[in-house]
Amino acid sequence: MILQFWAISTLHIALWSPLVTVSLIQMTVDPLFMIDQYTTLQYILYYMPLILPATCLFGMPEIVNKVKDLLLKRRTNVVTVGDLARTRQTRQTQQNITVR
């Protein structure tokens, strides 16, 4: 629970801090500071609703373990022992077909 709260608050702070910093500099020091990039910075906030569900899901250990199992699952080859007589028959039939 604390991990989820930490992840959500970090995401919130990371996306809001550039806009707040530029706004404070514009209000106190230089009104023309990054005036052209300010509108672009406002669009960063639209990423928050897109990233938030993934942040919440990856805060749950059960989900993380399932994703790791799916992505890191080692594949194993299973070789079965077949009928040798049938295999020989099949090869002879294939050779007879190709010879004709």
LINGINOR-V352359 format. One record per residue. N is the residue number from 1. OMEGA is omega in degrees with one decimal (NA if undefined). Layout:
n->N omega->OMEGA
n->N omega->OMEGA
This chain:
n->1 omega->179.4
n->2 omega->178.0
n->3 omega->178.0
n->4 omega->179.5
n->5 omega->178.5
n->6 omega->-179.1
n->7 omega->-179.4
n->8 omega->-179.7
n->9 omega->176.5
n->10 omega->176.8
n->11 omega->-179.4
n->12 omega->-179.9
n->13 omega->-178.1
n->14 omega->-178.4
n->15 omega->179.9
n->16 omega->-171.8
n->17 omega->178.1
n->18 omega->-178.9
n->19 omega->179.8
n->20 omega->179.9
n->21 omega->179.6
n->22 omega->179.0
n->23 omega->178.7
n->24 omega->178.3
n->25 omega->178.4
n->26 omega->-179.0
n->27 omega->-172.8
n->28 omega->-170.5
n->29 omega->-171.4
n->30 omega->-178.6
n->31 omega->-178.9
n->32 omega->-178.5
n->33 omega->178.8
n->34 omega->-177.4
n->35 omega->-179.7
n->36 omega->-177.4
n->37 omega->-175.4
n->38 omega->179.6
n->39 omega->176.5
n->40 omega->177.7
n->41 omega->179.3
n->42 omega->179.4
n->43 omega->178.0
n->44 omega->-177.6
n->45 omega->179.7
n->46 omega->177.0
n->47 omega->-176.5
n->48 omega->178.8
n->49 omega->178.8
n->50 omega->-176.1
n->51 omega->-173.8
n->52 omega->178.3
n->53 omega->178.0
n->54 omega->177.8
n->55 omega->179.3
n->56 omega->-179.2
n->57 omega->-179.0
n->58 omega->172.9
n->59 omega->179.2
n->60 omega->-176.4
n->61 omega->179.8
n->62 omega->-179.5
n->63 omega->-179.8
n->64 omega->179.2
n->65 omega->178.8
n->66 omega->178.9
n->67 omega->177.7
n->68 omega->179.1
n->69 omega->179.7
n->70 omega->-175.1
n->71 omega->-174.6
n->72 omega->-177.9
n->73 omega->178.7
n->74 omega->177.9
n->75 omega->178.6
n->76 omega->177.3
n->77 omega->177.4
n->78 omega->179.9
n->79 omega->-179.4
n->80 omega->177.5
n->81 omega->-178.3
n->82 omega->179.1
n->83 omega->-176.4
n->84 omega->-179.6
n->85 omega->-179.9
n->86 omega->178.7
n->87 omega->178.4
n->88 omega->178.8
n->89 omega->-178.5
n->90 omega->179.6
n->91 omega->179.2
n->92 omega->178.8
n->93 omega->179.1
n->94 omega->178.4
n->95 omega->177.9
n->96 omega->-179.9
n->97 omega->-177.9
n->98 omega->-179.8
n->99 omega->-176.9
n->100 omega->NA
